Amino acid sequence: MSLLEYTKNQTKVFLDSMPKSLRKKKGQFFTSIETAEFMAGMFDISKCGDVVSVLDPGAGTGILSIAFADRLLKERHDVFLKITCYETDVDVLPILKNNLDYLQTSNSDRVSYRIVEDDYILSQCNDFQGNLLASDNPKKYDFIIGNPPYLRVMRDNPAALAMPQVVHGAPNLYFLFATMSLFNLKDGAEMVYIIPRSWTSGAYFKAFREYLLNNGKIENIHLFVSRDKVFNAEQVLQETMIVKIKKTAVKPENVLITSTNSSSDFDNISELTVPYDAVVSGDELYVYLPTNEYDINVIKKINMYHSTMPDEGLKMKTGIVVDFRQWEELRKEPGENILPLFYSQHIRDGRVNHQPSGKEYDWIIDEKPGLIQKNKNYVFIKRFTAKEERRRLQCGVYSPSDFKEYEYIGTQNKINFVDKTDGTEMDSQTTYGIYALLNSTLFDMYYRILNGSTQVNSTEINNIPIPPVKLIREIGEQVLQSRDLSTDNCDRIISEVAYA
């Protein structure tokens, strides 16, 4: 039996014996043999020395390190391989040892291995002072291949406390593992990780992106078109990617982005060579994931401008009212001192109305100033959309004249709204211009390339480059004159005025 077939069978034995619910609690999702082979094939092994060290943190059954060993030993007959696997799960350790024994028996004079039955991150904390990434004498490796645990932890988790440099908000073990792995790489060495794509944008991951992209450079990215087919046996609905990072300060000219429909379909790979600056750009160091030439053109067009909404005196904010926390302030019917409360269901066909939303409470009392806002011009946008919906950015113009009997209104926190930063009111031209930008195909595609989730994040929108207000007002004036809020009309106007 081949080495990979043996490992695959042993992994299946483990998966069949352990409930998925139990493994999910640990953040355990096991890599398919096809994915493991593909990841092993991403490394450049042409320049490795006579003795090669590979690290597999969170090794599981060892399928990744064994796939790497299988490739290296077949293609390079002049090397000796040293494998280090970290694993703490007592249920999977016997399978890992059996698989590595099988590897060593098959290649007795060319392979050695050690299993470290200790926490990958915390076991390296013996000689650090407050920041593990400042350790003077860390273990270094030639190659690192990993499928880390996908598990949110508290900010006071020891692993998070060990790396304050990369933690902001709610940390996840997967990016703590990736940070540690980059730190454990030799200069000029490579790591390949399969991880969620959530790290590519958003404020929570900014510190991690800064560390990763300042200390290493992306060389390859692989995307899965169907998110439900990445961990076939695991039924994971996680937006997942494979990324290859080289530990270097030298920025490559291009990044190779590949994609397949699933983790078992690596024979049908689409390839795209993308300029590095079209993948990694902006003050937030966002990572964009274009999959075709059209996507690249979208990125280039948006990035023609360098100002953002806040630079232009505008800002997208999140709706104020968290309805399940404010039941006492909500009302079912209008009345004295009662204001309309707007939900995402009220955004329809480019406008904001206050027809019945399907919610039990469409009204809010005016007693708490912190829960209400001025009745003035806004652009509302839904914070959440379904994955299968055609558009991610779904917005509408809020006109105060439609609700002129009210001085204030309420907004539920599943919508975002655009307002002026100084608290004054946007004029109609600016309001309709911002609407046209957000309603355009160009901005919708840009946001999809930037963010794979179904949530529209106000921080990310506020970091998207936009034209200067002068051009935005010109766009808005033309939309007002045409009285056509359709995407086709918005596309036509902004292409003529701002993106010719």
C-alpha positions as CSV (number, residue, x, y, z in Angstrom):
1,M,0.0,0.0,0.0
2,S,1.3,3.5,-0.9
3,L,2.3,5.9,1.8
4,L,-0.5,8.3,1.1
5,E,-3.1,5.6,0.7
6,Y,-2.1,4.2,4.1
7,T,-2.4,7.6,5.7
8,K,-5.7,8.3,4.1
9,N,-7.1,5.0,5.4
10,Q,-5.8,5.6,8.9
11,T,-7.3,9.1,8.9
12,K,-10.7,7.7,7.8
13,V,-10.6,5.2,10.7
14,F,-10.1,8.1,13.1
15,L,-12.8,10.3,11.5
16,D,-15.3,7.4,11.6
17,S,-14.6,6.8,15.3
18,M,-14.9,10.5,16.5
19,P,-18.1,12.5,16.3
20,K,-17.9,15.6,14.2
21,S,-19.5,17.6,17.0
22,L,-16.7,16.8,19.3
23,R,-14.0,17.6,16.7
24,K,-15.8,20.9,15.9
25,K,-15.5,22.0,19.6
26,K,-11.7,21.6,19.3
27,G,-11.6,23.4,16.0
28,Q,-10.5,20.2,14.2
29,F,-11.2,19.9,10.5
30,F,-9.1,17.3,8.6
31,T,-7.5,17.9,5.3
32,S,-8.3,15.6,2.3
33,I,-5.5,13.7,0.7
34,E,-6.0,15.6,-2.5
35,T,-5.6,18.9,-0.7
36,A,-2.6,17.7,1.2
37,E,-0.9,16.7,-2.1
38,F,-1.7,20.0,-3.6
39,M,-0.3,21.9,-0.7
40,A,2.9,19.9,-0.7
41,G,3.3,20.6,-4.4
42,M,3.2,24.4,-3.8
43,F,6.7,24.5,-2.2
44,D,9.9,25.2,-4.1
45,I,12.2,22.3,-3.2
46,S,14.7,22.9,-5.9
47,K,17.2,24.7,-3.7
48,C,16.9,22.8,-0.4
49,G,20.0,21.4,1.3
50,D,21.1,17.9,2.2
51,V,19.2,18.0,5.4
52,V,15.6,19.4,5.3
53,S,13.5,20.2,8.3
54,V,9.7,20.5,8.1
55,L,7.2,21.5,10.8
56,D,3.6,20.4,10.9
57,P,1.9,22.3,13.8
58,G,-1.4,20.8,14.9
59,A,-0.5,17.8,12.8
60,G,-3.7,15.7,13.4
61,T,-3.1,12.3,11.6
62,G,0.0,13.8,9.9
63,I,-1.4,13.8,6.4
64,L,0.2,17.2,5.5
65,S,3.7,16.4,6.6
66,I,3.5,12.9,5.0
67,A,2.3,14.4,1.7
68,F,5.3,16.7,1.8
69,A,7.6,13.8,2.6
70,D,6.2,11.7,-0.2
71,R,6.9,14.5,-2.7
72,L,10.3,15.4,-1.4
73,L,11.6,11.9,-1.1
74,K,10.5,11.1,-4.7
75,E,11.8,14.2,-6.3
76,R,15.0,14.7,-4.3
77,H,17.0,11.5,-3.7
78,D,19.9,13.4,-2.1
79,V,18.2,14.7,1.0
80,F,17.5,13.6,4.6
81,L,14.2,14.8,6.0
82,K,13.6,15.7,9.7
83,I,9.9,16.0,10.6
84,T,8.5,17.8,13.7
85,C,4.8,17.3,14.4
86,Y,2.9,19.1,17.2
87,E,-0.2,17.4,18.5
88,T,-1.9,17.3,21.8
89,D,-5.1,15.3,21.1
90,V,-4.7,12.0,22.9
91,D,-7.3,10.4,20.6
92,V,-5.4,11.2,17.4
93,L,-1.9,10.7,18.7
94,P,-1.8,6.9,18.1
95,I,-2.9,7.4,14.5
96,L,-0.2,10.1,14.0
97,K,2.5,7.8,15.4
98,N,1.3,4.9,13.2
99,N,1.4,7.0,10.1
100,L,4.9,8.4,10.8
101,D,6.2,4.9,11.7
102,Y,4.9,3.7,8.3
103,L,6.7,6.6,6.7
104,Q,9.9,5.9,8.5
105,T,9.8,2.1,7.9
106,S,9.4,2.8,4.2
107,N,12.3,5.2,4.1
108,S,14.4,4.1,7.1
109,D,17.7,5.8,6.1
110,R,16.2,9.1,4.9
111,V,13.6,10.2,7.5
112,S,13.5,10.9,11.2
113,Y,10.5,12.3,13.1
114,R,9.6,13.6,16.5
115,I,6.1,14.2,17.9
116,V,5.8,17.0,20.4
117,E,2.9,16.3,22.7
118,D,2.6,19.9,23.8
119,D,0.8,23.1,22.8
120,Y,2.5,24.4,19.7
121,I,2.5,28.1,20.8
122,L,2.7,27.8,24.6
123,S,5.5,25.3,24.6
124,Q,7.7,28.0,23.1
125,C,7.0,30.5,25.8
126,N,9.8,29.5,28.2
127,D,12.2,32.3,27.6
128,F,10.0,35.2,26.4
129,Q,9.2,38.5,28.2
130,G,5.7,39.5,27.3
131,N,5.9,38.9,23.6
132,L,6.6,35.5,22.2
133,L,7.6,37.1,18.8
134,A,10.5,38.7,20.6
135,S,12.0,35.4,21.7
136,D,15.8,35.4,21.1
137,N,16.3,31.7,20.2
138,P,13.3,30.2,18.5
139,K,13.4,26.9,16.6
140,K,13.7,27.5,12.9
141,Y,12.5,25.3,10.0
142,D,13.1,25.1,6.2
143,F,9.4,24.3,5.4
144,I,6.2,24.6,7.4
145,I,2.9,23.1,6.3
146,G,-0.2,23.5,8.3
147,N,-4.0,23.2,8.8
148,P,-4.4,25.0,12.2
149,P,-7.4,24.7,14.5
150,Y,-10.2,27.1,13.5
151,L,-11.4,28.2,17.0
152,R,-12.2,31.6,18.5
153,V,-10.6,32.1,21.9
154,M,-10.9,34.8,24.5
155,R,-8.4,37.7,24.6
156,D,-7.1,36.4,27.9
157,N,-6.3,33.0,26.3
158,P,-2.6,32.3,27.1
159,A,-1.8,31.9,23.4
160,A,-3.3,35.3,22.7
161,L,-1.5,36.9,25.6
162,A,1.7,35.5,24.3
163,M,1.4,37.5,21.1
164,P,-0.2,40.9,21.8
165,Q,1.4,42.3,18.7
166,V,-1.1,40.5,16.4
167,V,-4.2,40.5,18.6
168,H,-7.0,43.0,18.2
169,G,-10.6,42.2,19.2
170,A,-11.6,38.5,19.2
171,P,-8.6,36.3,18.4
172,N,-8.8,33.0,16.5
173,L,-6.3,30.1,16.9
174,Y,-5.8,29.8,13.2
175,F,-4.0,33.2,12.8
176,L,-2.1,32.7,16.1
177,F,-0.7,29.5,14.6
178,A,0.1,31.2,11.3
179,T,1.9,34.0,13.1
180,M,4.0,31.5,15.2
181,S,4.8,29.5,12.0
182,L,6.1,32.6,10.2
183,F,8.2,33.3,13.2
184,N,9.5,29.7,13.2
185,L,10.6,29.9,9.5
186,K,14.2,30.4,8.5
187,D,14.8,33.6,6.4
188,G,13.9,32.9,2.8
189,A,12.0,29.8,3.7
190,E,8.3,29.0,2.9
191,M,5.1,28.1,4.6
192,V,1.9,26.8,3.2
193,Y,-1.3,27.0,5.2
194,I,-5.0,26.2,4.6
195,I,-7.0,28.8,6.6
196,P,-10.2,30.8,6.5
197,R,-10.1,33.8,4.2
198,S,-11.6,36.0,7.0
199,W,-8.1,37.4,7.8
200,T,-7.8,39.2,4.4
201,S,-9.9,42.1,5.6
202,G,-11.5,43.6,8.7
203,A,-10.2,45.5,11.7
204,Y,-9.9,42.3,13.9
205,F,-7.2,41.0,11.6
206,K,-5.3,44.2,10.9
207,A,-2.5,43.6,13.4
208,F,-2.1,40.0,12.1
209,R,-2.0,41.2,8.5
210,E,0.6,43.8,9.3
211,Y,2.9,41.2,11.0
212,L,2.4,38.6,8.3
213,L,2.9,41.0,5.3
214,N,5.7,43.0,6.8
215,N,7.7,39.8,7.7
216,G,6.7,37.7,4.8
217,K,5.3,38.0,1.2
218,I,2.5,36.1,-0.5
219,E,3.6,34.1,-3.4
220,N,0.6,31.8,-4.1
221,I,-3.1,31.8,-3.2
222,H,-5.5,29.0,-4.0
223,L,-9.2,29.6,-3.7
224,F,-12.1,27.1,-3.6
225,V,-15.1,28.3,-5.7
226,S,-17.5,26.0,-3.7
227,R,-17.0,26.7,0.0
228,D,-19.0,23.6,1.0
229,K,-16.5,21.3,-0.8
230,V,-13.2,22.1,0.9
231,F,-13.4,19.7,3.8
232,N,-15.6,17.1,2.1
233,A,-15.8,14.7,5.0
234,E,-16.2,17.5,7.5
235,Q,-19.2,19.4,6.1
236,V,-17.5,22.8,6.8
237,L,-19.2,25.9,5.4
238,Q,-16.1,28.0,6.0
239,E,-14.7,30.3,3.3
240,T,-11.3,28.7,3.0
241,M,-8.1,29.4,1.1
242,I,-4.6,28.0,0.8
243,V,-1.8,30.6,1.0
244,K,2.0,30.2,0.4
245,I,4.1,32.8,2.3
246,K,7.8,33.3,1.8
247,K,9.8,34.8,4.7
248,T,11.4,37.7,3.0
249,A,11.3,41.5,2.8
250,V,11.5,41.4,-1.0
251,K,8.2,42.0,-2.6
252,P,7.5,39.7,-5.6
253,E,6.3,41.3,-8.8
254,N,3.3,39.0,-9.1
255,V,1.1,36.6,-7.1
256,L,-0.1,33.4,-8.6
257,I,-3.8,32.9,-7.8
258,T,-5.3,29.5,-8.6
259,S,-8.8,28.2,-8.1
260,T,-10.8,24.9,-8.2
261,N,-14.4,24.0,-7.6
262,S,-13.5,21.6,-4.7
263,S,-10.8,20.0,-2.7
264,S,-10.9,16.8,-4.9
265,D,-10.8,18.6,-8.3
266,F,-7.2,19.7,-8.6
267,D,-7.0,18.4,-12.2
268,N,-9.1,21.4,-13.3
269,I,-7.2,24.4,-12.0
270,S,-7.8,28.0,-13.2
271,E,-4.7,30.2,-13.0
272,L,-4.3,34.0,-12.8
273,T,-1.1,36.0,-12.5
274,V,-1.8,39.2,-10.6
275,P,0.4,42.1,-9.8
276,Y,1.4,42.0,-6.1
277,D,0.1,45.5,-5.5
278,A,-3.3,44.5,-6.8
279,V,-3.5,41.7,-4.2
280,V,-1.9,43.6,-1.2
281,S,-2.7,47.3,-1.0
282,G,-4.1,50.1,1.1
283,D,-3.2,51.4,4.5
284,E,-5.1,48.5,6.1
285,L,-3.0,46.0,4.0
286,Y,-6.1,44.3,2.7
287,V,-5.6,41.2,0.7
288,Y,-7.7,41.2,-2.5
289,L,-8.6,37.9,-4.1
290,P,-9.3,38.4,-7.9
291,T,-10.0,35.3,-9.9
292,N,-10.1,36.8,-13.4
293,E,-9.0,39.8,-15.5
294,Y,-12.3,41.5,-14.9
295,D,-11.6,41.4,-11.1
296,I,-8.1,42.9,-11.6
297,N,-9.6,45.7,-13.7
298,V,-12.2,46.4,-10.9
299,I,-9.4,46.8,-8.4
300,K,-7.4,49.0,-10.6
301,K,-10.3,51.3,-11.3
302,I,-11.4,51.7,-7.7
303,N,-7.7,52.3,-6.7
304,M,-7.5,55.2,-9.1
305,Y,-8.5,57.4,-6.2
306,H,-6.8,57.6,-2.9
307,S,-9.3,59.4,-0.6
308,T,-11.9,57.5,1.5
309,M,-15.3,58.5,2.8
310,P,-13.8,59.9,6.1
311,D,-11.3,61.8,4.0
312,E,-14.2,63.4,2.2
313,G,-16.1,64.2,5.4
314,L,-18.4,61.2,5.1
315,K,-18.7,58.0,7.1
316,M,-20.6,54.8,7.1
317,K,-21.9,53.9,10.6
318,T,-23.9,51.0,12.0
319,G,-27.5,51.3,13.0
320,I,-28.0,52.2,16.6
321,V,-30.9,50.1,18.0
322,V,-30.2,46.5,19.0
323,D,-33.8,45.5,19.1
324,F,-33.5,42.4,21.3
325,R,-31.8,44.5,24.0
326,Q,-34.3,47.4,23.8
327,W,-37.7,45.7,24.1
328,E,-38.9,48.2,26.6
329,E,-38.4,51.0,24.1
330,L,-40.0,49.3,21.1
331,R,-43.6,49.7,20.1
332,K,-46.0,47.9,17.7
333,E,-48.0,50.9,16.7
334,P,-47.3,54.6,16.1
335,G,-48.5,57.2,18.6
336,E,-47.4,60.2,20.6
337,N,-43.6,60.4,21.2
338,I,-43.2,57.3,19.0
339,L,-40.8,57.3,16.1
340,P,-40.4,55.0,13.0
341,L,-37.7,52.3,13.5
342,F,-36.1,51.2,10.2
343,Y,-34.9,47.7,9.5
344,S,-33.1,46.2,6.4
345,Q,-36.5,45.1,5.2
346,H,-37.4,48.7,4.6
347,I,-34.7,49.1,1.9
348,R,-36.4,48.3,-1.4
349,D,-35.7,49.2,-5.0
350,G,-33.2,52.0,-4.1
351,R,-35.6,53.7,-1.6
352,V,-36.3,53.5,2.1
353,N,-39.9,53.1,3.1
354,H,-41.7,52.2,6.3
355,Q,-44.1,49.6,5.2
356,P,-44.6,46.6,7.6
357,S,-41.3,44.9,7.9
358,G,-42.5,41.6,9.1
359,K,-41.0,42.4,12.5
360,E,-43.2,42.6,15.6
361,Y,-42.0,46.1,16.4
362,D,-41.6,48.8,13.8
363,W,-41.6,51.8,16.2
364,I,-39.5,53.1,19.0
365,I,-40.2,55.7,21.8
366,D,-38.2,58.9,21.8
367,E,-37.2,58.9,25.5
368,K,-33.6,57.9,25.1
369,P,-31.5,60.2,22.9
370,G,-28.8,57.6,22.5
371,L,-31.2,55.4,20.5
372,I,-32.4,57.9,18.0
373,Q,-30.9,60.1,15.3
374,K,-31.8,63.2,13.3
375,N,-34.3,62.8,10.4
376,K,-32.1,63.9,7.5
377,N,-30.6,62.6,4.3
378,Y,-28.9,59.2,4.6
379,V,-27.9,56.3,2.4
380,F,-29.0,53.0,4.1
381,I,-27.3,49.7,3.3
382,K,-28.1,46.2,4.4
383,R,-25.5,44.7,6.7
384,F,-26.4,41.1,5.9
385,T,-27.3,39.4,2.6
386,A,-27.7,35.8,1.7
387,K,-24.7,34.0,0.0
388,E,-26.8,33.2,-3.1
389,E,-28.0,36.8,-3.6
390,R,-26.8,38.5,-6.7
391,R,-25.6,41.7,-4.9
392,R,-23.6,42.1,-1.7
393,L,-24.2,45.9,-1.5
394,Q,-27.9,46.5,-1.3
395,C,-28.7,50.1,-0.5
396,G,-31.4,52.8,-0.6
397,V,-31.8,56.5,-0.4
398,Y,-33.4,57.7,2.8
399,S,-35.3,60.9,2.2
400,P,-36.4,62.9,5.3
401,S,-39.2,64.5,3.3
402,D,-41.0,61.1,3.2
403,F,-41.2,61.3,7.0
404,K,-41.5,65.0,7.6
405,E,-43.7,64.7,10.6
406,Y,-40.7,63.3,12.6
407,E,-37.7,65.2,13.9
408,Y,-35.9,61.9,14.8
409,I,-35.9,58.3,13.6
410,G,-34.5,55.0,14.8
411,T,-32.2,52.6,12.9
412,Q,-31.8,48.9,13.8
413,N,-28.3,47.6,13.9
414,K,-28.7,45.3,10.9
415,I,-28.4,48.3,8.6
416,N,-25.5,50.7,8.0
417,F,-26.0,54.3,7.1
418,V,-23.8,57.0,5.5
419,D,-23.7,60.4,7.2
420,K,-21.5,63.4,7.4
421,T,-18.7,63.3,10.0
422,D,-19.4,66.8,11.3
423,G,-23.1,66.0,12.1
424,T,-24.5,68.3,9.4
425,E,-26.8,67.1,6.7
426,M,-25.6,65.7,3.3
427,D,-27.1,67.6,0.4
428,S,-29.2,65.7,-2.0
429,Q,-26.5,65.6,-4.7
430,T,-24.0,64.0,-2.3
431,T,-26.6,61.6,-1.0
432,Y,-27.6,60.3,-4.5
433,G,-23.9,60.3,-5.5
434,I,-23.0,58.0,-2.6
435,Y,-26.0,55.8,-3.4
436,A,-24.9,55.5,-7.0
437,L,-21.4,54.4,-6.0
438,L,-22.6,51.8,-3.6
439,N,-25.3,50.6,-6.0
440,S,-22.9,50.2,-8.9
441,T,-21.6,46.9,-10.2
442,L,-18.1,48.3,-9.8
443,F,-18.3,48.8,-6.0
444,D,-20.3,45.6,-5.5
445,M,-17.7,43.6,-7.3
446,Y,-14.8,45.3,-5.5
447,Y,-16.4,44.5,-2.1
448,R,-16.9,40.9,-3.1
449,I,-13.2,40.6,-4.0
450,L,-12.3,42.3,-0.7
451,N,-14.6,40.4,1.6
452,G,-15.9,36.8,1.1
453,S,-18.4,37.0,3.9
454,T,-22.1,38.0,3.6
455,Q,-21.7,40.9,6.1
456,V,-21.2,44.4,4.9
457,N,-18.6,45.9,7.3
458,S,-18.7,49.6,7.8
459,T,-15.0,49.8,8.5
460,E,-14.2,48.2,5.2
461,I,-16.5,50.4,3.3
462,N,-14.9,53.5,5.0
463,N,-11.5,52.3,3.7
464,I,-12.6,51.9,0.0
465,P,-11.2,54.7,-2.2
466,I,-13.8,57.0,-3.6
467,P,-13.8,60.0,-6.0
468,P,-13.7,63.5,-4.5
469,V,-17.0,65.0,-3.3
470,K,-17.1,67.3,-6.3
471,L,-17.4,64.3,-8.6
472,I,-19.7,62.5,-6.2
473,R,-22.1,65.5,-6.3
474,E,-21.9,65.5,-10.1
475,I,-22.8,61.8,-10.2
476,G,-25.7,62.5,-7.8
477,E,-27.0,65.4,-9.8
478,Q,-27.2,63.2,-12.9
479,V,-29.0,60.5,-11.0
480,L,-31.5,63.0,-9.6
481,Q,-32.1,64.4,-13.1
482,S,-32.7,61.0,-14.6
483,R,-34.9,59.8,-11.7
484,D,-33.5,56.3,-12.4
485,L,-32.1,54.5,-9.4
486,S,-31.3,51.3,-11.3
487,T,-27.8,49.7,-11.2
488,D,-27.5,50.0,-15.0
489,N,-28.1,53.8,-14.8
490,C,-25.7,54.2,-11.8
491,D,-23.1,52.2,-13.7
492,R,-23.5,54.4,-16.8
493,I,-23.2,57.7,-14.9
494,I,-20.2,56.8,-12.7
495,S,-18.3,55.4,-15.6
496,E,-18.8,58.7,-17.5
497,V,-18.1,61.0,-14.6
498,A,-15.5,59.3,-12.5
499,Y,-14.2,56.0,-14.0
500,A,-13.9,56.8,-17.7
